[in-house]
Amino acid sequence: MRSIGAKRLGSSTRTQDFTTLLAVFCVLMKVTTCRAWHYSGRIATSRQMLSGIGPLLRRKSFIIHPATSTKSRQHISITANAAAEGSRGSAAVAQDLKNRETQKERQGKLDLNPPRGTRDFYPEDMRTRSWLFELWRQVARDHAFEEYDAPVLESEDLFVRKAGEEVTEQLYNFEDKGGRRVALRPEMTPSLARMVMAKRNGLVMPVKWFSFPQCWRYERMTRGRRREHYQWNMDVWGVSGVEAEAELLSAITTFFKRVGLTAEDVGIKVSSRGVLAEVLAALDVPDAKFSATCVLVDKLEKLPLEAIQGDLTALGLEESVVRRLLDVVQSRDFPSLETAIGAKSTALAQLRQLFEYARAYNFEEWLVLDASVVRGLAYYTGIVFEAFDRKGELRAICGGGRYDKLLETFGGEALPAVGFGFGDAVIMELLESKGLVPSLSLGLDALVFAMEAGLQGIAIRAATSLRAAGLTVDLQLEARKTKWALKHADRLGATYVVIVGPEEVAGCNVRVKEMATGQQHVVAIANLESWISATFTTTSPESAFADSVNRS
């Protein structure tokens, strides 16, 4: 034990502050037992120091007792309770060292997998994704829709609603460095609504827009369901009639037909929230409970009534109301639906009109009347629809509906709107299961390589000439043997190989080999572009996608 003196302090309070400070000093200096030294500092300073070391005091225990007094000096002995804390302190130090070692190991061993629920897109994956997106884009343009986009990071308030939606509970949300609550978008419609509100007075109605947003939801993963996915969105603003729904359903069924799916593979359930609205109004249920009731009814497809009975009761819905709703949503044809809600129902008339338009578009065979479909988002107000695989092996392929009052929830004026979201994950599962995903190569028209390093400049000019003619051309950047170059061209699926060799160059020519037949041609360098324009068949990725669309 080391002993040092301490200057007498003026009061017991100051003595207590001082001794506590010394105790902390002992711990920090790793001294288990010590005696105070002469203290000449200011009491205020010690208190300021104490305010910042409170957490340390709470982690240690001390025994403070008087020691031997000599003359005018009072000595105070502070003994750290090493017996009680020694083993725990040693364990804490050991654990800290272990954690640091583990952290170093983790830093040295990078996890090569993407975050759970997300995907990497290697070039072969991107070719397939681009093929799908190009099909979607072409269908949208065929229906005269324009493409738009919005930030993936949005204000959290844009997505937080109070109707019990799953999407609200599945947000990737956080506070940014500026103290703002933000979220990765779980869906595109609110962002679209924000954009429409921002330029509403300058927009020409109807607005017909489409996009391919990446959406994020922290949800349980199943087949076809991930925590991020891309989505084909098409929306119509400014049209109050079911003509807008019919046009959107035309786009969906057109896509299905182009990829080789039939009405025997896929169906589209159609209903209207107007049906529930009329039933609830007849039962004197307040309009304020409509959205929340629809969200709960949507859950009945996945859960038994008993599972949500408590939520229904909390909403104030009596059992008679719930039973009445269940009777109505079991309707699967127009006669039974008319019996349930009456022949004069506005919702019933709209559904019948939609089916008449479907006959005109020639996609009626895809539609299935199903009053149980209400969709899980609170903002839907009218007709809703949901595509499904008829085998029942996958979750919903796509879905959408009318949301005329969405702008009102953001403080704007109501504007008629309808749209759908079509995820990439489920449709790819379905297409792959049916063998409808094409095998897509790079679409390489030609590989150009120089047999000698001194001929690289000529090879560059040849490749540039071919690219100017609209071909997809790979230029060999390293010196390789001819055998390797030909194998590489075969791996890439190249149609032709342009060989720049010393013998050919001596005559101002290059040699062109057809990979499919092995036939070779000697072509003058000066005429290479015109010769290719007359001989080569362009098979770029863009034209391959277009050909695939046309074939479908």
N, C-alpha and C positions, 0 to 999 in steps of 0.2 A: 504494500500500500504506500502510495506517495502522498506526502502531506505538505500543503502550502497554506499560508495564512490568508485571512480575509478581513477587510476593513469593516468595522462595526457599521451597520445600516441603521437608519433613523427610525424605522417603524417595522412592525411585524409584517405588514402587507408588503413592504419593499423587500424585506428579507425573504418572504415566500416567493416573490417574483424572481429574486436573484438566485435563490437556491434551485428553483425549477430550471432556470436558464443554464446553470452550471451542470445540472443533471443531464440536460440534453447535450451539452458540450462533452461530457464524459462518454456518452453513447457514441457520438460522432467520432471521437478520438479513440474509440475502442478500449476505453479504460473501464474495467468493471467496478472498481472501487477507488475513490479519490477523496481528497479533502480540498475545500475551497481555497483559492488564493486571494491575495489582496485585491479587492475590487475598487476601482476608482472611476469607473464609467458612470454615465448618467442612467438613472432609473428609467426614464422615458425611452431611452435607446433599447434597454433590455426588454421592455414591454413590446416595443415595435418588433423586435426580433422574435419574441414569443408568439406574436400573432401569426407569424409565418411558419412556425414549427409545431403548431398544434397537432397535425397528423402524426408527427414523430413521437410526441408525448403519449398519444393514445395507443401507440404500438408498443410502448415500454412501460414497466412499472418500477417505481423507485421507493426506497425507504429513506426518509429524511429525519435525522435525529441530531441533537446537540452533541458537540465534542468538548474536549477539555478547554477551559477558558484560561487565558494568560493575560495578566495585567488588564489593559483597557481594550483588548481585542477579543471579540467573540468569534469562536471558531464553529463552523457548521460542517458536519460530515454528511455527504450525500453518497449513498451506496446503491449502485444499480443492482436490482434484484436479478443477479446473473443466474442464480440457481433456478429461478422460475422461467427465465427467458433464454438461457443459454442454448438449450437444446432446440427451442423453436427458432432462435436466431440463426443457428447453424443450418437448420433445415431450410430456412428461407433463403440463405445465401447459396446453398447447394442447388435449390430449385431455380434460383435466378441464373446461376451459371449454366444449368441444364437448358433453360429456356433460350439463353443466348446461343448456345451451341446448336440447338434445334433450329433457331432462326437462321443461323449461318448455313446449316445443311439445306434448309428450304431455299435459301437464296442461291445455293449452288446447284440445286436440283429443280429446275423449272418444270412445272406441270405443263405438259404438252397438249393437254386436252383443253378445249374451250370451256368457259363457265357452264355449269350444269344447265341444261335446257336450251343451249344455244348451239350454233353450227358454224363450222368452217366451210367455205366454198372454194374448193380447189378448181383449177381450170375446167376439168371434166364436169364438175358440178355446176359451174357457172354457165357452161354451154347449155345444160338442161334448163337451168333457171332462165337464161336468156330466151331459149326456145318458148318456154311457157309465157314469159312476159310479152314476147313479140306476138304470140297468138292473142293474148288479152288485149294488147294495144291495137292490133288490127281490127278486132271485133268492135272495140270502142270507137275507133275512127270510122268504121263502116256505118256506125250509128250517129256520126257527126258529133261526138263528144270531144272536148278539149282536155289536155293533160295539165295537171297542176301538182304542186307539192307544198309541204309545210315543215317546220322544224320538228325533229323527233322529241325535243325537249320543250315542254310547255308548262304554263302555270298550273299548279296543282288544282286550283279552284275550277279549272275548266272541266275536270273529270270527277270532282267530288260531288256526289248527289246523295240525297238522303231517302232513298226508296228501297234500300236493302239489296242493291245490285252486287253481284259478285265482282264486277269489274272495279268497283270502288275499293273493295277489300284486297284486290290483287295488284294494286299500283306499285310500281317501282318509284317511290317518291322520297325526297330528301330536301334538306335545306342547303342552298348553294352558299358560296363564300360571301355573298352580299346579304345573307339573311333572308332570302326569298324562298318560299316553298315551291318546288318545281317537281315535275314527274315526267318519266318517259311515257310517251303516249301509248295507251292500251288500245285505242281505236282512233280512227281518223275523223269521224263525223263532227265532234266538238271543234276540232281545229278548222274544219271546213266552215262550220257555222261562224266562227270568229272572223274568218276571212270574208265571208259574205257580208257580215255586219259592217266590217270596216269599209267596204266599197259598195254598199247596197245601192246608194243613190246613183252610182255610175254604171251599174251592171245592166246589161240588156237581158230581159227575161224572155224565155226561160233560160236559166243557167244549166248547162249540161257539161259536167266536168268528170274526169276520171283520174285516178292516181294509183301508185303502187307503194303505199307506206309500209315501213317496218314497224310492227307493233310489239309491245312488251307487256306481259302479264306474269306475275309470280303465282303460278297455279300448279296443281298436281299434274304431272305429265302422264299421258297415256298415248296409245297409238294415234298418230296424227295430231297430237297436241304437244306443243313445246312452250317455252317461256318467251320465245321471240318467234315471230313469223312475218312473212310478207303477205300482203293482202291486195287484191284487186278491188278498188272502190269505184262505183259509178253512182252519181247522184243527179237528180233533177230538181231544180228550185223554180218556183213560180207557177206551177201547174197544179190545180186543185183536183182535177179529175183523175180517174183511174187510167187514163191514156198514158200517164207517166209510168205507172206500175207495169203496164203492158209492154212499153218500150224497153224497160229494164229486163223483164223476163224474156223478151225476145233476144237481148244480148246474151243472157245466161245460156239459153237453149241453143243459140247459134254457136257458142263456144263448145258446148257439149258435142254437138254434131260434128264440128270441125276436128275434134280430137278422136272421133270414132265411137263416142258413147251414144247409146240409144235410150229411148224412154223405158226400155226393159231393164236398163242398168240403173238409171237415176230417175227419181221422181221429185216433184216440188210441191210440198204441202203449202196450202194457201188458206188463210183465215183473215179475220178482222178483229181488232180490238174494239171496234165499234159494237160488235155483238155483246161483249162483256159490259161495255159502257151502257148499252140499252137495258140489259138485265139488271145491273146495279142501280140504275136510275129508277127502274120499276119497283125495286125493293127498298127505295129511299136511302140508299147508301150514298153519303156525301161524295162529291167529285174529288175532294182532297184525298180520298183513299183509293182513287182509281189506279194510279201508277203502282203504288205499293201492292195492291191486290193482284195486278197483272204479273208482277215479279214473282209473287208467291204461287200463283197458278202455273206459271212457267216451270216451277220446280217440281210440280206434280208428275211431270214426265220422268223424272229421275228418282223421286222420293215418294214413299207412301203418304197418305193424308195425315197419318198420325205424327209423322216427322215434322210437319209444319203446322200442326193444329195449334200449338202454343203461339206461334207468330200470328196466325189468323185471329185467335182470341185477343191477343194484345192489340191487334188492329181494330178490334171492336166489331168483328163480323160474327154474327150469331150462326149457330150450326145450320139453321134453316137456309140462310143465305148461301153458305158454303155448299150445301147439298144441291141447291138450285143451280149454282154455277157449274158444279160437276155434271149435272144432267145436260146442261147446254153444251159444254165443251166436248161431250161425247158424240156430237153430231158429225156424220161423215158424208152426208149428201144433202142436197137442197131441200127435198121434202121434209126430212127430219129437222133441219135447221129452221125451216119455215114454221113447223109445228112448235118449235121451242120459243121462237121470238116473234112470230106473227108475220103475215104476208106483207104488211106495210112497213117493215123494217128498212131503214135507210142503208144500214150495213149490208143487209141481204141483197138489196138492189145493186149496190156497188160490186159485190162479189159476182153476181150474175152478169153484170156488164163486163167485168174483167174476163170471165170465161168466154163471152161472145167475142171479145177482141182476140183472145187466144186462138179461137177457131180461124179468124181472119189471118192471123200471123202464122197459122199452121203449127202451133205447139201445144194445143189443148191436151194431147195425149200425155204430156209431161206433168200436167197439173193434177193435184189430189186435194179435194176439199177436206179440211181437217180443222174443226173449230177449236181443238185443244192447243193449236199453235198460237202463242202470244208473244214469243221472244222475250229474252231476259232483260233488255234495256228499258229503263223507265220512260224514256222520251217518246216511244212509239205511240201513235194516236189512232191509226186506221188500219188499212190492210197490211198484213205481215206475211212473209213467206220464208220457206226454209227448204233447201235442196238436201236430199238424203239418198244413200245407196240402198237399193231395194232389197239387198241381201241382209241389211241391218248390221253389217260388220264394223262400220265406221261411224264416227260422230257426224254432225251436220257438215255438209260440204260447203255451203254458203248460206247466207240469210240476210234479210233486210226488211224494210217496211217504210211506212209513212210516219213522218215526225213533224207535223205542221206547227207545233208549239215550242220547238226547241229554242228558237231565238228569244222567246219570252222568258225562259229560265235564265238567260244571260242579260236580261234587262232591255231587250229590244222589242220590236213589234213582230207579231207572228207573220210567218211567210210559209206558204205551202212547200213541202219538200218530201222527197222519197229517195231512198238509195239502198245499196246493198254492199256487203263486204264478203269477199271470196278469198279465203286463205290458200296459201300455196301448199301447206303440208298435207292436208287431207286429200286434195285432188291428186297430188303426186302419188300418194299411197294407192288410190283407186286406179290410176292409169298404169302404174307399175304392176299391180295385181292382174290387170287385164292385158298386159303386154303391149300397151299403146304408147309407150315412151320410145321415141326413135333413138337409134344409136348415132350420136352426133360426133363427128370428127372435127378437127380444127378447121376443115374446109380449105386446106392449103392447095393452091393451084400449082405452085412451082417452088422447087428448092434450087437456088443458084450457088455453085461453089467453084472456087478456083483450085486447080490442081497444084499450083505453085504460089508461094507468097508474092512473087513479083507480078502475078496476074490479078491480084485482089482488086486493083483499081478498075480493071475491065469488068470484073464480076459485079462490082458496085454499080457501074453504069448500066449493065444488063438488068440488074434487079430493079434499078430506078426506072428503066424503060418499061419493064413489065408492070410495075406498080402504077405507072402513069396510064397504062392501058386498062386499069381497073381490076387487076388481078391481086390475089393474096399471095405474097411472095416471101419466103424465108431466105435470108442471105447467110450462108455459112461463114461464121466469124473467125473460126480457127482453122489452121492448116490441118487437113485430114486426108487420109487415103480415099481413093475413089470407092473402094468396096464399102468403107464405113459410111460414106456420104449416101450411097444408094440404100443401105440398110436404114439409115436415119430417115431418109425420105419415105421409105415404106412404113416406118413406125408412125410418122406424122400423117400418113395418108395422102401424100402429095400426088398430084396427077402427072406432073412432069418434073424432070430434073434437067437443069441447064448446066452443062459442063463447060467450063472455061479452061481449055487445055492449050499447051504451047503449040501443038501442031495446028489446031483449029485457028488460034489467034494469028498464027503466021499468015494464014490466008484471009484474015479479017472476018473469021467466022466463029460460031459457037456450036456445040453439039447439044441437041435436045432429045431426051429419051422419054418415051411414053412408058410410064410405070406399069400400066395394065397389060400392054402387049409386048413391051421390050423393044418396040420399033424405035429407031433413031433417025434424027434428021440433022443435016448440017445447014445452018441458017446464017446468012450474012448479018453481022452485028448491026449494020446500018439499017437492015430491013426487019430486025427482030420484032419491033413493036407492031408493025403492019402485018407481019406473018402471023404473030400471035393473035391479033385481033380477028383474023380470018379463020384461024385454026382452033385456038383454045376455047373451051367451054368454061365460062366463069362459074365457079362454085364457092363463092365467098360465104361466110356464115350468114350474112344478111339474106342473100338469095336462097340459101338452103332453108332458112326459116320461112321465107315467102313461099318456096316450093312446097314445104310441109303443110302450110296453111291451105294452099290451093289444092293439094292432094286430098286433104281431109275434107 
